[in-house]
Amino acid sequence: MVSSRSAENVQFLPFLTTCLNNLGWLYYGTLKKDGTLIVVNAIGAVLQTLYILSYYYYTTHRRKVLMLTLSAGGVLCGGYLYFSVLVGDEHSRLNQLGLICSTVTVSMYLSPLTDLVNIVRSGSVRCLSFPLTVATFLTSTSWTLYGLQLQDLYIMVPNTPGIITSLVRFWLFWRFPMPQEEPSYRLLQI
């Protein structure tokens, strides 16, 4: 976005949902007093916020971005009020929040597969990012192992689909390799 000075070919919703996901897990980590969850998700939330601000700066659809961001902020405030005021028991609060965070994480991992039919029909993986697939695989594997170590199903279970969907995307990259692009320059003849 910075180099092209445009947000035209960039999707906004993944930034927003990932930020909400980070903030949910940050709250879960705070309730569990888990430093790893707190630090990782605080950094993630800050980075996603910077992406959102950059997107807002470079987009021509500022009103829509602002409305979506304010709506997400409303959901976040409503969730915080629900958990801090209406759910008094700390054990129930942790379980309900873990379930909600797990659901959001699963949907985040499954979202790249929405283009699966188009990829198979077109035989092209242009809409998928290989570096993002590698990062998703490593991240979901790390969180699954961390959840296994803590014996925390709310961390372990929702990250398992991230491993599976990454493996599916790796298979798609193998099955439909990206065509080699012609260089936009001419080689020097010596």
C-alpha angles and dihedrals in degrees: 000000000000096000094045092036087223140095092200099117096034124095115228102197096070090058092051098044092045090051090052089046091052092048092049092051090044089057090045090051091049091052090048092042088231110158094196093056091044097050097041095046094042089055090045092050092050092049093047090049089053090050090050092050091047091049091049091050095050102036126096090209098069096146093055092046091048093049092049091047093048090048090051089048089052091051089048093050091046091051092048092050091047094052097040099041110024102034104061101169111084093211092053091045091053093047095047093045091047090052093049093046090048092052092049091048093051091050090048091054094045096048097085089059092064087089092052095107092049091048093052093044095047096036088224131118094192091122092058126078115222095199090050090050091053091047092048091050093050094043097047091045091050093049092046090053091045091051090048090051091050092039087232110149091190089065099034103044101049092049094054092076087055089062092046096046090047090053089050090051091048088053090050091052089050094045096045106029118195112257115245109255120226111249114255090224135061121244115241114253111222 
